[in-house]
Amino acid sequence: MIDEVSHDIPWPALMILILGSFMSILDSSIVNVALPKLMSIFGVSADDIQWVMTAYLLTSGVVVPMTGYLSDRYGGKRLYIASLIVFTVGSGLCALAWSNNSLIFARVLQALGGGMVIPISMAMMFNLVPREKMGMAMGVWGISAMVAPAIGPTLGGYLVDNFGWPWIFTINIPIGLFAVFMSGVLLTETPRRTDLKPDIFGSILVAIACFTVLLALSQGQDEGWTSLYIVNLIIISVFTFVLFVIWELNTPEPLIDLRLLKNRTFTLSLVATALASISMFGIIFLIPMFLQSIRGLTPMQSGFAIMPMALTTAVMMPISGRLFDKVGAMPLCLIGFSIAAYYTYELHYLSYSMSISDIEWILVKRAVGLGLAMMPVGTAGMNTIPRFLAARASSLNNLVRQISASMGIAFVTYMFLHRQVFQMAWMKETVTWSSPASLSAISKIKAAMVAYGTSPATAAQGAKAALGMVISRESLIAGINDAMVISTLIAITIIPLSFFFSKKTVQDETKKQYEVFAGMMPNGNNAGGPPPVHAE
């Protein structure tokens, strides 16, 4: 038996896989800052323009589960190049859009390619890189996942302000063409299973389930979580998901092999990844809100404020990858998630008077923990998967990431707004117009306004309005701080899971999975089993 995987990391091929992933992730966030200008240009409402973002999210979520089958059937290299081409063509059409509807259509096409790029690139990595060096490779690959969302708003703001909104899409064209060409030159094709038959009914069921749950998560806050529309979407999603599970367990060639979930290490890795995504993406949503709504920063300025956090994570990723290859995931996850949880809790002390540099330092120290833990927790699970199932496992891994990230933003937003209403009611009961503190504040504000020439009557009204604005501001800050505490609790729940990712546990599970799937491995090859067997 021959393990055809080299014992060195193929860095040129890995860089091309990283480039595609970076473009795909970047495009999911770079559009945000252009939405107000697009509203004005196309003459549409905020509800209409939000579909430019929602269409990309929904489409990419629907195609992710299908990439495993397509990669196995047609080859990872072929599918990766095809995905890059579709993404690049979609980007060109986005830049040429003449109306909101045409832009939404182009974004759907763009997401068809972009949604497949990430799971395919991850699966190809697990076919190209030897398992004993996967930590370092995943650490470098993970840079794209951490840096792209952070620089997206900053880069988008710069392009919109200096070159016009079409450039946020036009910039993808030369990069995409370069990636397509270099992929053809540098990548090697993964094994193809031409005997596979498409699971059409399973594809329909999982597409409906993913579409409805992502639509509910993206619109739940606007429509109301208890509204008939959102409740019906959730019911449809749960019902179709249950049908999908039943179908997949009884069909001979399933779209997603649910037997992968019998792998305890892989399943716990998915759980930890989901919890980490919920906690992480909630913070990524709340901090820009605080910086822009409370501190008055522009989107570009808030992007620069959170960039040190992203760069710190990017620096830590390869370091954690190198450490992962030496000591395994458990110590890195234990230390990393503990650091992340502690500094997430520190963020619940946010206040109007806190300096931007202090906030940046807390985020940087939190990023050290996330940079240590995020890559190992995912790689530990993926490393236990036989190589020929890497595409299916990668699809499942990325689907969990996408849904949990959307769930994190929706959940944290709901808790923030709920706590803001509670804090507002509490402050209004505590700070009455007749209380000594209120009278003192009103008197000082009134005196200051009169000193600048305002009439006493107008100053009195203005002072009361100013005090009301302070109450509103402080309740918003208190709501964000309460949401930070909830994010901390979510982060804490990951820490005990770290003990299931020791190096010995992962090695034992890998050997077990190799034995379980030995009869299914194509052409009798060990396909990346735990003990690589080489030709003599």
C-alpha positions in Angstrom: 0.0 0.0 0.0 1.3 3.4 -0.9 0.6 6.7 0.8 1.1 9.2 -2.0 1.2 12.2 0.3 4.5 14.0 0.5 6.2 14.4 3.9 6.7 18.1 3.2 4.1 20.8 3.2 3.5 21.9 -0.5 3.6 25.6 0.3 2.9 27.0 -3.2 -0.2 24.9 -3.5 -1.2 25.8 0.1 -0.9 29.5 -0.8 -3.3 29.2 -3.7 -5.8 27.5 -1.5 -5.4 30.3 1.1 -5.8 32.9 -1.6 -9.2 31.5 -2.7 -10.4 31.2 0.8 -9.3 34.7 1.6 -11.2 36.2 -1.4 -14.4 34.3 -0.4 -14.4 35.3 3.2 -13.4 38.9 2.5 -16.3 39.3 0.1 -18.8 38.4 2.8 -17.8 41.4 4.9 -16.4 44.0 2.4 -19.9 44.9 1.1 -21.2 46.1 4.4 -19.8 49.6 4.3 -21.1 50.1 0.7 -24.8 49.4 1.6 -25.8 53.0 2.5 -24.3 54.3 -0.8 -26.0 51.5 -2.8 -29.4 52.5 -1.2 -28.9 56.0 -2.5 -27.7 55.0 -6.0 -30.4 52.3 -6.6 -33.2 54.2 -4.7 -34.2 51.3 -2.4 -35.0 50.9 1.2 -32.8 49.3 3.9 -34.9 46.2 3.8 -34.3 45.8 0.1 -30.6 46.5 0.2 -30.0 43.9 3.0 -30.8 41.2 0.5 -27.4 42.0 -1.1 -25.9 40.5 2.1 -28.6 37.9 2.8 -28.6 36.4 -0.7 -24.8 35.7 -0.4 -25.2 34.2 3.1 -28.2 32.0 2.1 -26.7 30.7 -1.2 -23.3 29.9 0.3 -25.0 28.1 3.1 -27.0 26.0 0.7 -24.1 24.9 -1.5 -21.6 24.0 1.4 -23.2 20.6 2.2 -23.0 19.5 -1.5 -19.3 20.2 -2.0 -18.2 17.0 -0.4 -20.1 14.8 -2.9 -19.0 17.1 -5.9 -15.4 17.0 -4.8 -15.4 13.2 -4.4 -17.2 12.7 -7.8 -15.4 15.2 -10.0 -12.1 15.8 -8.1 -11.1 18.6 -5.7 -8.8 20.5 -8.1 -11.5 20.6 -10.9 -14.2 21.7 -8.5 -11.9 24.3 -6.9 -11.0 25.9 -10.2 -14.7 25.8 -11.3 -15.7 27.5 -8.0 -13.1 30.3 -8.5 -14.3 30.9 -12.1 -17.9 31.2 -10.9 -16.9 33.5 -8.1 -14.8 35.7 -10.4 -17.6 35.9 -13.1 -20.1 36.7 -10.3 -17.8 39.5 -9.0 -17.6 41.0 -12.5 -21.4 41.0 -12.8 -21.7 42.6 -9.4 -19.5 45.4 -10.6 -21.7 45.9 -13.7 -25.0 45.8 -11.7 -27.5 48.5 -12.7 -30.2 47.9 -10.1 -30.7 46.3 -6.7 -32.2 43.2 -8.3 -29.4 42.7 -10.7 -26.9 43.0 -7.9 -28.7 40.4 -5.8 -28.7 38.0 -8.8 -25.0 38.6 -9.3 -24.4 38.0 -5.6 -26.2 34.7 -5.8 -23.9 33.6 -8.6 -20.9 34.9 -6.7 -21.9 32.9 -3.6 -22.4 29.7 -5.7 -18.6 29.8 -6.2 -17.5 31.5 -3.0 -19.5 29.1 -0.8 -17.7 26.1 -2.2 -14.2 27.5 -2.1 -13.6 27.2 1.6 -14.7 23.6 2.2 -13.0 22.4 -1.0 -9.7 24.2 0.0 -9.8 22.6 3.5 -10.5 19.2 2.1 -7.7 19.5 -0.5 -5.3 20.5 2.3 -6.1 17.3 4.1 -5.2 15.4 0.9 -2.0 17.3 0.2 -0.4 17.8 3.7 0.9 15.0 5.8 -1.0 14.6 9.1 2.0 15.1 11.3 2.4 18.7 9.8 -1.3 19.5 9.5 -1.2 21.9 12.5 1.2 24.2 10.8 -0.6 24.1 7.5 -4.0 24.8 9.1 -2.4 27.6 11.2 -1.3 29.3 8.0 -4.6 28.6 6.2 -6.6 29.9 9.2 -5.0 33.3 8.8 -7.5 34.0 5.9 -10.5 33.1 8.2 -9.4 35.6 10.9 -7.9 38.5 8.9 -10.4 38.7 6.0 -13.5 39.6 8.2 -11.5 42.3 10.0 -10.0 44.1 7.1 -13.1 43.7 4.9 -14.9 46.8 6.3 -11.7 48.9 6.3 -10.8 47.9 2.7 -14.3 48.3 1.6 -14.6 51.8 3.1 -11.3 52.9 1.4 -12.4 51.6 -2.0 -15.9 53.1 -1.8 -14.5 56.5 -0.7 -11.7 56.7 -3.2 -12.7 54.7 -6.3 -16.4 54.0 -6.1 -18.6 51.0 -5.0 -18.0 48.8 -8.1 -14.3 48.4 -7.0 -15.2 46.3 -4.0 -16.1 43.7 -6.6 -13.8 44.6 -9.5 -10.8 44.0 -7.2 -11.7 40.2 -7.2 -11.3 39.8 -11.0 -7.5 40.0 -11.5 -7.0 38.1 -8.2 -9.5 35.4 -9.2 -7.9 35.0 -12.7 -4.5 34.7 -11.2 -5.8 32.1 -8.7 -7.5 30.1 -11.5 -4.3 30.0 -13.5 -2.0 29.1 -10.6 -4.4 26.5 -9.4 -4.2 24.7 -12.8 -0.4 24.8 -12.5 0.3 24.0 -8.9 -2.5 21.9 -7.6 -2.7 18.1 -8.1 -6.0 16.4 -8.6 -7.6 14.5 -5.7 -8.9 10.9 -6.1 -12.2 10.7 -8.0 -14.9 8.3 -7.3 -16.7 8.1 -10.6 -19.1 5.4 -9.3 -20.8 7.8 -6.9 -24.5 8.5 -7.5 -26.0 11.9 -6.6 -28.2 12.0 -3.5 -30.8 14.3 -5.1 -33.5 13.9 -2.4 -30.9 14.5 0.4 -29.6 17.6 -1.4 -33.1 19.0 -1.7 -33.8 18.4 2.0 -30.5 19.8 3.3 -30.8 22.8 1.0 -34.3 23.6 2.4 -33.1 23.1 6.0 -30.1 25.4 5.6 -32.0 28.0 3.6 -34.8 28.3 6.1 -32.6 28.3 9.2 -30.2 30.9 7.8 -33.1 33.1 6.6 -34.7 32.9 10.1 -31.4 33.8 11.8 -30.8 36.7 9.5 -34.3 38.2 9.7 -35.4 37.1 13.1 -34.5 40.4 14.8 -36.3 42.5 12.2 -39.4 40.4 11.9 -39.6 39.4 15.6 -38.5 35.9 16.9 -42.1 35.0 17.8 -43.6 36.2 14.5 -45.5 33.7 12.4 -43.0 34.1 9.6 -39.9 33.3 11.7 -41.7 30.5 13.6 -42.8 28.9 10.3 -39.2 29.1 9.0 -37.8 27.4 12.1 -40.5 24.7 11.9 -39.8 24.0 8.3 -36.0 23.9 9.0 -36.4 21.4 11.9 -38.8 19.2 10.0 -36.7 19.0 6.9 -33.5 18.4 8.9 -35.2 15.5 10.7 -36.2 14.1 7.4 -32.7 14.6 6.1 -31.2 12.7 9.0 -33.6 9.8 8.5 -33.0 9.7 4.7 -29.2 9.9 5.1 -29.1 7.0 7.6 -31.0 4.8 5.1 -29.6 5.7 1.7 -26.7 3.7 0.4 -24.7 6.7 -0.9 -25.6 9.7 1.4 -24.7 13.3 0.7 -23.3 13.6 4.2 -22.0 10.5 5.9 -23.6 10.8 9.3 -21.5 7.9 10.6 -18.8 10.6 10.9 -20.6 11.8 14.0 -19.9 8.4 15.7 -16.4 9.7 15.8 -16.4 11.2 19.3 -13.4 13.5 18.8 -14.8 14.9 15.5 -18.2 15.5 17.0 -16.9 17.2 20.1 -14.7 19.3 17.8 -17.8 20.4 15.9 -19.5 21.3 19.2 -16.5 23.3 20.4 -16.2 25.0 17.0 -19.9 25.9 17.1 -19.6 27.4 20.6 -16.5 29.3 19.8 -18.0 30.7 16.6 -21.1 31.9 18.5 -18.9 33.6 21.1 -16.4 35.0 18.6 -18.8 36.4 16.0 -21.1 37.9 18.6 -18.1 40.0 19.8 -17.1 40.9 16.2 -20.7 42.3 15.8 -20.9 44.1 19.2 -17.6 45.9 19.2 -18.1 47.8 15.9 -21.6 48.8 17.2 -20.1 50.2 20.4 -17.3 52.1 18.5 -19.7 53.6 15.9 -22.9 54.1 17.9 -21.4 55.2 21.2 -17.9 56.6 20.4 -18.9 58.0 17.0 -16.3 56.3 14.9 -16.8 55.8 11.1 -16.9 52.3 9.7 -13.3 52.7 8.4 -12.1 54.0 11.8 -13.8 51.1 13.7 -12.2 48.7 11.1 -8.8 50.1 12.0 -9.6 49.8 15.7 -10.3 46.0 15.5 -7.5 45.3 13.0 -4.8 44.8 15.7 -7.1 42.0 17.0 -7.2 40.3 13.6 -3.5 40.7 13.0 -2.7 39.2 16.5 -4.9 36.2 15.7 -3.1 35.9 12.3 0.3 35.9 14.0 -0.8 33.3 16.6 -2.3 30.9 14.0 1.0 29.6 12.6 2.5 29.6 16.1 -0.4 27.4 17.5 0.0 25.2 14.4 3.6 24.5 15.1 2.8 23.9 18.8 -0.2 21.6 17.8 2.1 19.4 15.8 4.4 19.0 18.9 2.0 18.8 21.9 -1.4 18.3 20.4 -4.6 20.3 20.9 -5.5 19.8 24.6 -3.0 22.3 26.2 -3.5 24.9 23.5 -7.3 24.7 23.7 -7.2 24.7 27.6 -5.0 27.8 27.7 -6.4 29.6 24.7 -10.1 29.3 25.5 -9.3 30.3 29.2 -7.6 33.4 28.0 -10.4 34.2 25.5 -13.1 33.7 28.2 -11.2 36.0 30.7 -10.8 38.9 28.3 -14.3 38.5 26.9 -15.4 39.1 30.5 -13.1 42.1 30.7 -15.1 43.6 27.8 -18.2 43.8 30.0 -16.5 46.9 31.6 -17.0 48.9 28.5 -17.9 52.5 29.2 -18.2 55.8 27.4 -15.0 57.1 29.0 -12.8 54.0 28.2 -10.1 54.9 25.7 -10.0 53.2 22.2 -6.5 52.0 23.0 -7.7 50.2 26.1 -10.4 48.5 24.1 -7.8 47.5 21.4 -5.5 46.0 24.0 -8.3 43.9 25.6 -9.2 42.7 22.1 -5.5 41.9 21.3 -5.1 39.9 24.4 -8.4 38.0 23.7 -7.1 37.3 20.2 -4.0 35.7 21.6 -6.3 33.1 23.3 -8.4 32.6 20.2 -5.3 32.3 18.0 -4.0 29.6 20.2 -7.2 27.6 20.4 -9.3 28.0 17.3 -7.1 26.1 14.8 -6.2 23.2 17.1 -9.8 22.4 18.1 -10.9 22.1 14.4 -7.8 20.3 13.3 -7.9 17.7 16.1 -11.3 16.6 14.8 -10.4 16.6 11.1 -7.2 14.7 11.7 -9.2 11.7 12.9 -11.0 11.5 9.6 -9.7 9.1 6.9 -8.3 11.0 4.0 -10.9 9.8 1.5 -13.6 11.2 3.7 -12.0 14.6 4.1 -14.2 16.4 1.6 -17.4 15.2 3.4 -16.0 16.1 6.8 -14.9 19.5 5.6 -18.4 20.2 4.2 -19.9 19.3 7.6 -17.3 21.3 9.5 -17.8 24.4 7.4 -21.6 24.1 7.5 -21.5 24.0 11.3 -19.2 27.1 11.3 -21.5 29.1 9.0 -24.7 28.3 10.9 -23.2 28.8 14.3 -21.7 32.2 13.2 -25.1 33.3 12.0 -26.6 32.0 15.2 -24.0 33.8 17.3 -24.8 37.2 15.7 -28.6 36.6 16.0 -28.4 35.3 19.6 -26.1 38.0 20.9 -28.1 40.7 19.1 -31.3 39.4 20.7 -29.7 39.4 24.2 -28.2 42.8 23.7 -31.5 44.4 22.7 -33.4 42.5 25.4 -31.0 43.7 28.1 -30.9 47.2 26.7 -34.7 47.4 27.2 -34.4 46.1 30.7 -31.6 48.5 31.6 -33.5 51.4 30.1 -36.6 50.6 32.2 -34.4 50.2 35.3 -32.6 53.5 34.8 -35.9 55.4 34.2 -37.2 54.1 37.4 -34.0 55.0 39.3 -33.2 58.3 37.7 -36.4 60.4 38.2 -36.6 64.0 37.4 -37.1 64.9 41.1 -34.1 62.9 42.4 -31.1 65.0 43.7 -28.7 63.5 41.1 -31.1 64.4 38.3 -31.8 67.9 39.6 -28.0 68.5 40.0 -27.2 67.2 36.4 -30.1 69.3 34.9 -28.9 72.4 36.8 -25.3 72.1 35.6 -26.4 71.4 31.9 -28.8 74.3 32.1 -26.2 76.7 33.5 -23.7 75.7 30.8 -26.3 76.3 28.0 -27.4 79.7 29.5 -23.7 80.7 29.6 -23.5 80.2 25.8 -26.5 82.5 25.3 -29.5 80.1 25.4 -32.6 81.4 27.0 -33.4 79.8 30.5 -36.7 78.2 29.2 -35.0 76.6 26.2 -32.0 75.6 28.3 -34.3 73.8 30.8 -35.9 71.8 28.0 -32.5 71.1 26.5 -31.0 70.0 29.8 -33.8 67.4 30.2 -33.4 66.2 26.7 -29.6 65.8 27.2 -30.2 63.8 30.4 -32.6 61.6 28.5 -29.9 61.0 25.8 -27.4 60.1 28.5 -29.8 57.5 29.9 -30.4 56.1 26.4 -26.6 55.9 25.8 -25.9 54.3 29.1 -28.6 51.7 28.7 -27.2 50.8 25.3 -23.7 50.4 26.9 -25.2 48.3 29.7 -27.0 46.1 27.2 -23.7 45.5 25.3 -21.9 44.7 28.6 -24.6 42.2 29.6 -24.2 40.5 26.2 -20.5 40.3 26.8 -21.2 38.4 30.0 -23.3 35.9 28.1 -20.6 35.5 25.5 -18.2 34.8 28.4 -20.4 32.0 29.7 -20.5 30.5 26.2 -16.7 30.6 26.0 -16.4 29.0 29.4 -18.4 26.0 28.3 -15.7 25.2 25.7 -12.9 24.8 28.3 -14.0 21.4 29.7 -14.2 20.0 26.2 -10.4 20.7 25.8 -9.7 17.5 27.8 -11.1 15.4 25.0 -8.4 16.6 22.5 -5.3 15.2 24.1 -2.7 13.9 21.6 -3.2 10.3 22.7 -7.0 10.5 22.4 -6.7 11.9 18.9 -4.3 9.2 17.9 -6.4 6.4 19.3 -9.5 7.8 17.6 -7.7 8.1 14.3 -6.6 4.5 14.5 -10.2 3.4 15.4 -11.7 5.4 12.4 -9.1 3.8 10.1 -10.3 0.4 11.2 -14.0 1.3 10.9 -13.7 2.7 7.4 -10.9 0.3 6.1 -13.3 -1.7 3.9 -14.6 1.5 2.2 -11.2 3.0 1.3 -10.9 3.3 -2.5 -8.5 1.0 -4.4 -7.4 -0.6 -1.1 -5.3 2.5 -0.4 -5.0 3.5 3.2 -6.2 6.9 2.1 -4.5 8.7 5.0 -4.9 6.3 7.8 -3.0 6.8 11.0 0.2 4.8 10.1 1.3 6.0 6.6 2.5 3.0 4.7 5.1 3.6 2.0 6.5 1.6 -0.8 9.7 -0.2 -0.1 
